[in-house]
Amino acid sequence: MDGHRMYELAQALAIAKSRQDVPAAMKLLHPDMRLETPAFGTTARGPAENEKALTRFFASFPDYDVVLDGHASDGHTLACWGTVRMTMTGERFGVVPNGRRAELPVFIRFTFEDGLIAGERFFFDLSELCAQTGVSTDTVRRRIFGSEES
């Protein structure tokens, strides 16, 4: 797949996610789709897990908006970078956020198969998200990854 088509798919996914349109996002994903978010320690595989992950994410960040500012491709993988804006809501992470909208740099690596997005690895700084939303990074990390005590 050429880099232009890869970017078209990534941009379409960014638009769908920025509208919190899970059905539109799902149409762009390969049946073997793998969505990884290292900051949250999550990996979703396949349609059911990806739909659940997106729905849960948008419940926590209902005004999620991502803008892709640039990209590069090697013909197999697409790397995009940009800015994500989102407000943390609820108590999913064991904290009560301040209600302010965070603005963070983001880096996303995509892979493709059969003309669809087969992999997305979504990178952002969890500590910066916590700082901007007025919550403890340590508390959020314990909630996500469990206790560090052995």
C-alpha contacts under 8 A as a table, 3 or more apart, distances in Angstrom:
res1	aa1	res2	aa2	distance
1	M	5	R	6.72
1	M	6	M	6.85
1	M	75	G	6.28
1	M	76	H	7.08
1	M	112	F	7.91
1	M	115	G	7.17
2	D	5	R	5.58
2	D	6	M	6.40
2	D	75	G	5.72
3	G	6	M	4.96
3	G	7	Y	6.14
3	G	72	A	7.64
3	G	73	S	5.50
3	G	74	D	7.39
3	G	75	G	5.89
3	G	78	L	7.15
4	H	7	Y	5.22
4	H	8	E	6.26
5	R	8	E	4.95
5	R	9	L	6.34
6	M	9	L	5.28
6	M	10	A	6.28
6	M	78	L	6.65
6	M	112	F	7.60
7	Y	10	A	4.95
7	Y	11	Q	5.92
7	Y	71	H	7.47
7	Y	78	L	7.25
8	E	11	Q	5.15
8	E	12	A	6.09
9	L	12	A	5.06
9	L	13	L	6.19
9	L	28	L	6.94
9	L	116	L	7.38
9	L	117	I	7.15
10	A	13	L	5.09
10	A	14	A	6.17
10	A	110	F	7.66
10	A	117	I	7.74
11	Q	14	A	4.96
11	Q	15	I	6.21
11	Q	68	L	7.22
12	A	15	I	5.13
12	A	16	A	6.19
12	A	25	A	7.91
12	A	28	L	7.89
13	L	16	A	5.05
13	L	17	K	6.04
13	L	24	A	7.89
13	L	25	A	5.51
13	L	28	L	6.78
14	A	17	K	5.20
14	A	18	S	5.98
14	A	65	D	7.95
14	A	66	V	6.14
14	A	67	V	7.17
14	A	68	L	7.66
15	I	18	S	5.04
15	I	19	R	6.33
15	I	66	V	7.74
16	A	19	R	5.20
16	A	20	Q	6.20
16	A	21	D	5.11
16	A	22	V	7.10
16	A	24	A	5.82
16	A	25	A	5.36
17	K	20	Q	4.64
17	K	21	D	5.80
17	K	22	V	6.93
17	K	25	A	6.47
17	K	64	Y	7.40
17	K	65	D	7.25
17	K	66	V	7.84
18	S	21	D	7.58
18	S	63	D	7.52
18	S	64	Y	5.62
18	S	65	D	4.33
18	S	66	V	6.06
19	R	64	Y	7.88
19	R	65	D	7.58
20	Q	58	F	6.42
20	Q	62	P	7.40
20	Q	63	D	7.93
20	Q	64	Y	7.37
21	D	24	A	5.50
21	D	25	A	6.30
22	V	25	A	5.03
22	V	26	M	6.06
22	V	51	E	6.75
22	V	54	L	6.71
22	V	55	T	6.97
23	P	26	M	5.10
23	P	27	K	6.50
24	A	27	K	5.39
24	A	28	L	7.14
25	A	28	L	5.55
25	A	29	L	6.99
26	M	29	L	5.27
26	M	47	P	7.31
26	M	50	N	7.92
26	M	51	E	7.08
28	L	116	L	5.68
28	L	117	I	6.15
29	L	33	M	5.95
29	L	47	P	7.94
29	L	116	L	5.49
29	L	117	I	4.82
29	L	118	A	6.15
30	H	33	M	5.04
30	H	46	G	7.91
30	H	112	F	7.90
30	H	113	E	6.81
30	H	114	D	7.45
30	H	116	L	5.19
30	H	117	I	5.56
30	H	118	A	4.99
31	P	46	G	5.47
31	P	47	P	5.91
31	P	118	A	7.64
32	D	45	R	6.47
32	D	46	G	4.86
32	D	47	P	7.46
32	D	118	A	6.26
33	M	44	A	7.83
33	M	45	R	5.62
33	M	46	G	5.12
33	M	47	P	7.06
33	M	50	N	7.58
33	M	117	I	6.88
33	M	118	A	4.35
33	M	119	G	5.43
33	M	120	E	7.93
34	R	43	T	6.75
34	R	44	A	5.59
34	R	45	R	4.55
34	R	46	G	6.60
34	R	50	N	7.72
34	R	118	A	6.28
34	R	119	G	4.74
34	R	120	E	6.39
35	L	42	T	7.99
35	L	43	T	5.50
35	L	44	A	5.05
35	L	45	R	6.54
35	L	50	N	6.86
35	L	119	G	5.84
35	L	120	E	4.89
35	L	121	R	6.03
35	L	122	F	7.77
36	E	41	G	7.74
36	E	42	T	5.76
36	E	43	T	4.39
36	E	44	A	6.53
36	E	119	G	7.92
36	E	120	E	6.16
36	E	121	R	4.67
36	E	122	F	6.21
37	T	40	F	5.61
37	T	41	G	6.03
37	T	42	T	5.32
37	T	43	T	6.47
37	T	121	R	5.96
37	T	122	F	5.05
37	T	123	F	6.43
38	P	41	G	4.62
38	P	42	T	6.28
38	P	121	R	7.67
38	P	122	F	7.16
38	P	123	F	6.58
39	A	42	T	7.92
39	A	123	F	6.80
39	A	124	F	6.65
39	A	125	D	6.89
39	A	126	L	5.62
40	F	126	L	7.84
40	F	144	I	6.29
41	G	144	I	6.99
41	G	145	F	7.01
44	A	49	E	5.10
44	A	50	N	5.27
44	A	53	A	6.67
45	R	48	A	7.83
45	R	49	E	5.64
45	R	50	N	6.23
46	G	49	E	5.76
46	G	50	N	6.08
47	P	50	N	5.18
47	P	51	E	6.01
48	A	51	E	5.26
48	A	52	K	6.20
49	E	52	K	5.09
49	E	53	A	5.99
50	N	53	A	5.00
50	N	54	L	6.08
51	E	54	L	5.28
51	E	55	T	6.09
52	K	55	T	5.16
52	K	56	R	6.06
53	A	56	R	5.18
53	A	57	F	6.01
54	L	57	F	5.00
54	L	58	F	6.14
55	T	58	F	5.30
55	T	59	A	6.28
56	R	59	A	5.08
56	R	60	S	6.48
57	F	60	S	5.20
57	F	61	F	6.03
57	F	62	P	7.96
58	F	61	F	4.76
58	F	62	P	4.76
58	F	63	D	7.59
58	F	64	Y	7.00
59	A	62	P	5.53
59	A	89	T	7.66
60	S	87	T	7.98
60	S	88	M	5.72
60	S	89	T	5.15
60	S	90	G	6.21
60	S	92	R	6.98
61	F	64	Y	5.49
61	F	86	M	5.73
61	F	87	T	5.38
61	F	88	M	5.07
61	F	89	T	6.15
62	P	86	M	7.42
62	P	87	T	7.06
62	P	88	M	7.91
62	P	89	T	7.70
63	D	85	R	7.72
63	D	86	M	5.51
63	D	87	T	6.29
64	Y	84	V	7.20
64	Y	85	R	5.88
64	Y	86	M	4.43
64	Y	87	T	7.08
65	D	84	V	5.69
65	D	85	R	5.22
65	D	86	M	6.33
66	V	82	G	7.23
66	V	83	T	5.75
66	V	84	V	4.31
66	V	85	R	6.33
67	V	82	G	5.53
67	V	83	T	5.39
67	V	84	V	6.44
68	L	71	H	7.76
68	L	80	C	6.42
68	L	81	W	5.67
68	L	82	G	4.36
68	L	83	T	6.69
69	D	80	C	7.44
69	D	81	W	5.84
69	D	82	G	4.59
69	D	83	T	7.48
70	G	80	C	5.66
70	G	81	W	5.48
70	G	82	G	6.68
71	H	78	L	6.89
71	H	79	A	5.39
71	H	80	C	4.22
71	H	81	W	6.32
72	A	78	L	5.83
72	A	79	A	5.32
72	A	80	C	6.67
73	S	76	H	7.05
73	S	77	T	5.67
73	S	78	L	4.45
73	S	79	A	6.27
74	D	77	T	5.81
74	D	78	L	6.93
75	G	78	L	7.60
76	H	111	T	6.53
76	H	112	F	7.03
77	T	109	R	7.03
77	T	110	F	5.74
77	T	111	T	4.91
77	T	112	F	7.18
78	L	109	R	5.80
78	L	110	F	5.07
78	L	111	T	6.51
79	A	107	F	7.24
79	A	108	I	5.78
79	A	109	R	4.56
79	A	110	F	6.32
80	C	107	F	5.79
80	C	108	I	5.15
80	C	109	R	6.42
81	W	105	P	7.43
81	W	106	V	5.60
81	W	107	F	4.43
81	W	108	I	6.22
82	G	105	P	5.81
82	G	106	V	5.34
82	G	107	F	6.63
83	T	103	E	6.78
83	T	104	L	5.59
83	T	105	P	4.57
83	T	106	V	5.46
84	V	102	A	7.95
84	V	103	E	5.72
84	V	104	L	5.32
84	V	105	P	6.28
84	V	106	V	6.27
85	R	101	R	6.50
85	R	102	A	5.47
85	R	103	E	4.45
85	R	104	L	6.47
86	M	101	R	5.29
86	M	102	A	5.36
86	M	103	E	6.78
87	T	99	G	6.34
87	T	100	R	6.03
87	T	101	R	4.28
87	T	102	A	5.94
87	T	133	T	7.51
88	M	97	P	6.26
88	M	99	G	6.78
88	M	100	R	7.82
88	M	101	R	7.39
88	M	133	T	6.84
89	T	96	V	7.67
89	T	97	P	6.44
89	T	99	G	6.96
90	G	96	V	6.87
90	G	97	P	7.65
91	E	94	G	5.16
91	E	95	V	5.47
91	E	96	V	5.87
91	E	97	P	8.00
92	R	95	V	7.47
93	F	139	T	7.82
93	F	140	V	5.30
93	F	143	R	5.81
93	F	144	I	6.93
94	G	139	T	6.92
94	G	140	V	6.41
94	G	143	R	6.23
95	V	135	V	6.34
95	V	136	S	7.55
95	V	139	T	7.23
95	V	140	V	7.03
96	V	135	V	6.95
97	P	100	R	7.79
97	P	133	T	5.37
97	P	134	G	5.83
97	P	135	V	5.82
98	N	133	T	5.41
98	N	134	G	5.49
98	N	135	V	7.60
99	G	133	T	6.67
100	R	132	Q	7.18
100	R	133	T	5.76
101	R	132	Q	7.57
101	R	133	T	7.09
102	A	129	L	6.20
102	A	132	Q	5.50
102	A	133	T	6.45
103	E	129	L	7.81
103	E	132	Q	7.96
104	L	124	F	6.99
104	L	125	D	7.42
104	L	128	E	7.39
104	L	129	L	7.12
105	P	124	F	6.46
105	P	125	D	7.87
106	V	122	F	7.35
106	V	123	F	5.75
106	V	124	F	4.98
107	F	122	F	6.28
107	F	123	F	5.14
107	F	124	F	6.69
108	I	120	E	6.70
108	I	121	R	5.60
108	I	122	F	4.66
108	I	123	F	6.01
109	R	119	G	7.75
109	R	120	E	5.66
109	R	121	R	5.14
109	R	122	F	6.75
110	F	117	I	6.87
110	F	118	A	7.42
110	F	119	G	5.31
110	F	120	E	4.62
110	F	121	R	6.59
111	T	117	I	6.05
111	T	118	A	5.43
111	T	119	G	4.77
111	T	120	E	6.65
112	F	115	G	6.52
112	F	116	L	5.55
112	F	117	I	4.53
112	F	118	A	4.66
112	F	119	G	6.59
113	E	116	L	5.48
113	E	117	I	6.40
113	E	118	A	5.58
117	I	120	E	7.46
125	D	128	E	5.37
125	D	129	L	6.41
126	L	129	L	5.02
126	L	130	C	6.19
126	L	137	T	7.39
127	S	130	C	5.09
127	S	131	A	6.11
127	S	137	T	5.57
128	E	131	A	4.95
128	E	132	Q	6.11
129	L	132	Q	5.32
129	L	133	T	6.19
130	C	133	T	5.15
130	C	134	G	5.97
130	C	135	V	5.07
130	C	136	S	6.22
130	C	137	T	5.53
130	C	140	V	7.91
131	A	134	G	5.22
131	A	135	V	6.23
131	A	136	S	7.36
131	A	137	T	7.44
132	Q	135	V	7.91
135	V	139	T	7.89
135	V	140	V	7.76
136	S	139	T	5.26
136	S	140	V	6.34
137	T	140	V	5.11
137	T	141	R	5.98
138	D	141	R	5.12
138	D	142	R	6.12
139	T	142	R	5.15
139	T	143	R	6.24
140	V	143	R	5.07
140	V	144	I	6.15
141	R	144	I	5.05
141	R	145	F	5.66
141	R	146	G	7.21
142	R	145	F	5.33
142	R	146	G	4.56
142	R	147	S	5.28
142	R	148	E	7.33
143	R	146	G	5.58
143	R	147	S	7.87
147	S	150	S	7.85
